[in-house]
Amino acid sequence: MKLDAVVVGAGPNGLSAAITLARAGLRVQVIEAHDQVGGGLSSQALTLPGFTHDYGSAIHPLAAASPAFRQWPLHAFGLDWIHPGAPVAHPLAAALGGGIVLERNLDQMVALLGPDGATYRRLLGPLLRDWQGLLDDILRPLIHWPAHPFTLARFGLRGLPSAQMLAALFDTPQARALIAGMAAHTTLPLSTPGTGAMTLVLLLLAHAVGWPFPRGGAQALAQAMQSYLEYLGGEVITGVRVERREQLPPSRVVLVDSSPQVLLGLLGDQAPASYRAALERFRYGPGIQKFDYALSAPVPWENPQMLRAATVHVGGTFAEISASERHHGGPRPYVLAAQHTLFDPARAPQGHHTFWAYAHVSSASSADITAQVEAQLERFAPGFAGTVLARTQTTALTLQHFSPVFQGGDVNGGKGDLLGLLMRPTLSVTPYRTPVKGWYLCSSSTPPGGGIHGMAGYHAALTALRDEFGVQESV
Ligand SMILES: Cc1cc2nc3c(=O)[nH]c(=O)nc-3n(C[C@H](O)[C@H](O)[C@H](O)COP(=O)(O)OP(=O)(O)OC[C@H]3O[C@@H](n4cnc5c(N)ncnc54)[C@H](O)[C@@H]3O)c2cc1C
């Protein structure tokens, strides 16, 4: 029987698109280049036998809050969220109290921030009251009629300025460092307009849903999505890279979970020149260098409070993180780290631990910043080197080869500044639709951009359902 839809790529967005189509009763096939599904949502044995590492994403607040994932029965297909004791830890020098731990409970956090507590509550409290409505409005194309205009306006007023302006609302170095650690996820200089928005979203998620991760590895979420898709009748083919459209089986629609460049290659001369030119101008952000460690013991943080969270923002004060994000590759990089095995011990042999970390580098860089990253870790965890049993590093270019979505090592699949969010990949209320009938782009190079939430795939699938199958309502 002829397929209704083919999805090229089984990253979180491809799987999400396929599930959305299958839930509408369509016959769907997903074709993935790698031998397992997941793309940037996958786990591998990257160091020693018995250690499970997350190749891409490690911490999943966006997934836990995703309006799409939340309506699907992924728990019935093996997903089990682990919530560490606190969402995020941020070490600082002993003179600054040794750092700050972001508490999930808002009242506790307000109390912890002391003189900055009232400002923090004014910023987050009103957004938290309607966080689901706000996320519905944020995790979609920027140009749309908002369903929750007041909450969105309040968010926009606070978030549109830069993280630097947001940090200026606070007096204590701890609160300002916390803001920097959040904002640096954007990979943009902290003075860039709009970096306040990502900062607020990440803080909001910490209080609303926490910063959890799937038991057993990120792969468990991808696996649950594949199993749910198959339960709905969808089919997944792995180990096949689609390079020409002639490779695809006949179907009414094709959704591409890949880069705009790969989409253009598949469309060939069917793509109008103006669309081709627009996609060729698509901009990427900086890359990353990624590190996976097998450790003989937990990270020896100088401040043991840092062991309460799985996610650790290592980079010091606001000024230090701001400097590192202005010029990537400097001596004191901002290091985003995760220590899963403190809360999910089965990922390593008994008593041993995994450690996941990355730092920003320039796009497509082949520079090796291992020494700078490890010096930064030693600064806050003296003796770290002594716990290392094995280390694997992944360069920006290796990431690009792993998935075309991570062009130049950009984990967000495209630059995350305001222009990059508007032109993703083109300025449109339906940026998923291409000018070629039946063809859609559904990767993180479409709104809402990077992160594990599946919302690009979900909205792309809804667009295809409306265009080609007359399905109007959400599924
Ligand atoms: C090191 C790293 C750390 C990250 N950390 C986090 C984190 O902690 N939390 C978070 O929320 N996000 C994180 N991210 C971001 C997140 O992983 C991405 O935003 C997300 O994976 C993008 O999903 P996607 O489906 O758009 O693309 P991808 O995940 O890249 O999936 C695309 C899939 O399509 C396949 N494909 C592409 N082209 C073809 C083709 N022609 N034929 C067949 N198959 C094809 C690829 O092989 C791949 O499997 C991280 C990313 C990286 C790389």
The ligand as a Tripos MOL2 file, in Angstrom:
@<TRIPOS>MOLECULE
LIG
   53    58     1     0     0
SMALL
NO_CHARGES

@<TRIPOS>ATOM
      1 C1         26.7320   17.7350   22.1380 C.3       1 LIG1
      2 C2         25.3110   18.2120   22.1730 C.ar      1 LIG1
      3 C3         24.7170   18.5060   23.3920 C.ar      1 LIG1
      4 C4         23.3840   18.9200   23.4650 C.ar      1 LIG1
      5 N1         22.8050   19.0900   24.6940 N.ar      1 LIG1
      6 C5         21.4630   19.3030   24.7730 C.ar      1 LIG1
      7 C6         20.8030   19.2050   26.0250 C.ar      1 LIG1
      8 O1         21.4160   18.8920   27.0600 O.2       1 LIG1
      9 N2         19.4610   19.4330   26.0400 N.ar      1 LIG1
     10 C7         18.7410   19.7150   24.9130 C.ar      1 LIG1
     11 O2         17.5150   19.9260   24.9860 O.2       1 LIG1
     12 N3         19.3530   19.7740   23.6950 N.ar      1 LIG1
     13 C8         20.6860   19.5600   23.6060 C.ar      1 LIG1
     14 N4         21.3160   19.5420   22.3790 N.ar      1 LIG1
     15 C9         20.5540   19.9390   21.1820 C.3       1 LIG1
     16 C10        19.7070   18.8170   20.6080 C.3       1 LIG1
     17 O3         20.4230   17.6070   20.6060 O.3       1 LIG1
     18 C11        19.2910   19.1970   19.1790 C.3       1 LIG1
     19 O4         18.6700   20.4640   19.1870 O.3       1 LIG1
     20 C12        18.3240   18.1560   18.6050 C.3       1 LIG1
     21 O5         18.9180   16.8720   18.5630 O.3       1 LIG1
     22 C13        17.8970   18.5620   17.1910 C.3       1 LIG1
     23 O6         17.0030   17.6060   16.7280 O.3       1 LIG1
     24 P1         16.7500   17.3730   15.1680 P.3       1 LIG1
     25 O7         15.7960   16.2420   15.0600 O.co2     1 LIG1
     26 O8         16.3790   18.6780   14.5650 O.co2     1 LIG1
     27 O9         18.1760   16.9920   14.5650 O.3       1 LIG1
     28 P2         19.1380   15.7570   14.9050 P.3       1 LIG1
     29 O10        19.0410   15.4040   16.3330 O.co2     1 LIG1
     30 O11        20.4600   16.1020   14.3590 O.co2     1 LIG1
     31 O12        18.5290   14.5540   14.0830 O.3       1 LIG1
     32 C14        18.5760   14.5130   12.6800 C.3       1 LIG1
     33 C15        18.6170   13.0530   12.3040 C.3       1 LIG1
     34 O13        18.3760   12.9410   10.9130 O.3       1 LIG1
     35 C16        19.3250   12.0760   10.3390 C.3       1 LIG1
     36 N5         19.5170   12.5040    8.9440 N.ar      1 LIG1
     37 C17        19.8300   13.7510    8.5180 C.ar      1 LIG1
     38 N6         19.9370   13.7700    7.1770 N.ar      1 LIG1
     39 C18        19.6560   12.5080    6.7490 C.ar      1 LIG1
     40 C19        19.5800   11.9120    5.4740 C.ar      1 LIG1
     41 N7         19.8410   12.5820    4.3600 N.pl3     1 LIG1
     42 N8         19.2420   10.5860    5.3920 N.ar      1 LIG1
     43 C20        18.9610    9.8760    6.5140 C.ar      1 LIG1
     44 N9         19.0300   10.4120    7.7550 N.ar      1 LIG1
     45 C21        19.3690   11.7140    7.8770 C.ar      1 LIG1
     46 C22        20.5620   12.2440   11.1710 C.3       1 LIG1
     47 O14        21.4000   11.1120   11.0860 O.3       1 LIG1
     48 C23        19.9670   12.4310   12.5680 C.3       1 LIG1
     49 O15        19.7800   11.1940   13.2140 O.3       1 LIG1
     50 C24        22.6370   19.1040   22.2710 C.ar      1 LIG1
     51 C25        23.2250   18.8100   21.0400 C.ar      1 LIG1
     52 C26        24.5430   18.3500   20.9940 C.ar      1 LIG1
     53 C27        25.1510   17.9930   19.6610 C.3       1 LIG1
@<TRIPOS>BOND
     1     1     2 1
     2     2     3 ar
     3     2    52 ar
     4     3     4 ar
     5     4     5 ar
     6     4    50 ar
     7     5     6 ar
     8     6     7 ar
     9     6    13 1
    10     7     8 2
    11     7     9 ar
    12     9    10 ar
    13    10    11 2
    14    10    12 ar
    15    12    13 ar
    16    13    14 ar
    17    14    15 1
    18    14    50 ar
    19    15    16 1
    20    16    17 1
    21    16    18 1
    22    18    19 1
    23    18    20 1
    24    20    21 1
    25    20    22 1
    26    22    23 1
    27    23    24 1
    28    24    25 2
    29    24    26 1
    30    24    27 1
    31    27    28 1
    32    28    29 2
    33    28    30 1
    34    28    31 1
    35    31    32 1
    36    32    33 1
    37    33    34 1
    38    33    48 1
    39    34    35 1
    40    35    36 1
    41    35    46 1
    42    36    37 ar
    43    36    45 ar
    44    37    38 ar
    45    38    39 ar
    46    39    40 ar
    47    39    45 ar
    48    40    41 1
    49    40    42 ar
    50    42    43 ar
    51    43    44 ar
    52    44    45 ar
    53    46    47 1
    54    46    48 1
    55    48    49 1
    56    50    51 ar
    57    51    52 ar
    58    52    53 1
@<TRIPOS>SUBSTRUCTURE
     1 LIG1         1 GROUP 0 **** ****
